[in-house]
Structure formats: C-alpha cells, structure tokens
C-alpha cells in the first residue's frame, strides 16, 4: 500500500493552527493522529517540512500531508470462525461467543476477537496508523452477544461519537438470582475500582467513581430467579453485573459479583448482549441488530420453565 498525499490551500483570512486546519480537512483522523503526523515530519507548508502542530497558517499557504500506510500491529491474524450478523465496507457486527476475550492481554496473547477480526478482514485499512480493527466497546470474556468492529478510522470515529453521545441503545438479557426490588426500575449508582480488590469494580461515592445508569424490566419470573432485560445508559466496566448485585439480585452464575456457588448449571454468568440499535456511517436511520440467545442460556431457561 503506497503513501497517500493530500494537498490543501489555506484560504481563511484569520490565522489558524496547522493541526486544527488539517483536522477539519481530514475528519476521519483524530487531532492527536494529525499531531503525530506533523511531529514525525509528514507535513509541509509551502514545500517546507513543519514539525510543530501549533504553527499558525496564513492566507494562501499550501499544505501537503503525507499519510503513510498503516504499520503492522505485531498481532497475527488467526483463522477463527466468527458469527457475522452484519458487515459492510466500514464495520462488522459480530455475535461474540462466551469465553472469547475481546482484546489481547497477558494470558490472552491469541484467540481473541481482535485476532479473529484480523483473519476475517485481510484488507483492513487500520486504526490510528496501525493494522488493527477498531473496537469501540467491549464485552466481558464470559458475556456473549453483539459487538461492533470498525474497519477504518472514519468509521471508528463515527462509532466513538455515537457511543459518547449515548445515541447507541444496547439491550442485554440477564438471569438473576432472586428478584429486583421492583419489576422495572432505574439504577443510578456511580461505579469505580473496588478499594480492596483493584481488578474488580464496585458502587462507590461519585467523587471516587464515574456516573453509571442502568434501566431494567422483568421479562419472566421463576421461583428463585428472574429474567431481566437490561438497558445500560452508560458503559462502565462490569456495569450491569455490579448494578444488579447492588440491587441484591446478582447475575446467575456470576462467581465474581454474585453467589460463590452457582444456582444454575452454567460455567459462565448468564448475561447476553441481545440487541443493538445504532446509526451506521453514511445512514440517517438507526438499524437494529439482534443476536439469538445461545444454546447454553436457552437450555437453562427451558429447565426453569419445566420446574
């Protein structure tokens, strides 16, 4: 893949910073990405290399920017089958299975969703100058369901903005132990790091965490369990699991935030990202994507109904 060269003419009467001007010319790139290209000598003003992002442009100046092809990320593509719900030139919507880690990390150097995406999209355009897929949101390892992957930088920024402005609607299915205080409700409880176990999250005072809001409603009731539909309005780490435990009805088989002995025959917690409503790049109307309930969770529901 060859370098891409873009040429612009600064025609404004008032002065403007170089990085600000280029960000408006190339909206698919973040300002930090533009600043990185300037710092590394990829930008010329009137044929002279300029390496300071804060340089003021003057009327009539010609700006050239060379955008190098994405560099290898060091991650190896893996031929791992993916359950594709939707795909176009900008993104992929995947139904992630339980047990699959999203991002590579210590102890998970292979077999992740990122590795699988690299194998599925051989001509990946890259994100942030690297040959890697754009993961906009995450699911826990043992949570199944819908997740969106951006194929290029412009789609990545578009999706980031959708999530940031809370225009994305995510619906989860959760089977909980017991029942919530009311059949439907809204939880507004800040979430931050657990002060005792730093790898875990907890409901904390607002000054020690971040705003977290979840809505829920009951779909089905059983003697010792309740099936809920949960709509998180924010996207904090482990938010649904922490909020439901906070209500006194932890997710069934959640060995971290729930009961130490599972009340259903599952080797993972009963949480599934079932529905995703989102406006994809280039469209005005939101689309709704849906992932069927996995067989292991469906089996548990059938057992509870039979009892």
MOHU-V612254 format. One record per run of one state. SS is the DSSP state (~ for helix, > for strand, _ for the rest). FROM is the first residue (numbers start at 1). TO is the last residue. If there is no record, write none. Layout:
# MOHU-V612254
<<SS;FROM;TO> <SS;FROM;TO>>
This chain:
# MOHU-V612254
<<_;1;3> <>;4;9> <_;10;15> <>;16;17> <~;18;25> <_;26;30> <~;31;39> <_;40;42> <>;43;45> <_;46;47> <>;48;49> <_;50;55> <>;56;57> <_;58;61> <>;62;67> <_;68;70> <>;71;71> <_;72;83> <>;84;87> <_;88;90> <>;91;96> <_;97;104> <>;105;105> <_;106;107> <>;108;108> <_;109;112> <~;113;120> <_;121;125> <>;126;127> <_;128;129> <>;130;130> <_;131;133> <>;134;135> <_;136;143> <>;144;150> <_;151;151> <>;152;152> <~;153;164> <_;165;168> <>;169;177> <_;178;183> <>;184;188> <_;189;190> <>;191;193> <_;194;200> <>;201;203> <_;204;205> <~;206;208> <_;209;209> <>;210;210> <_;211;212> <>;213;221> <_;222;224> <>;225;232> <_;233;238> <~;239;246> <_;247;250> <>;251;251> <_;252;270> <>;271;278> <_;279;286> <>;287;290> <_;291;294> <~;295;306> <_;307;307>>
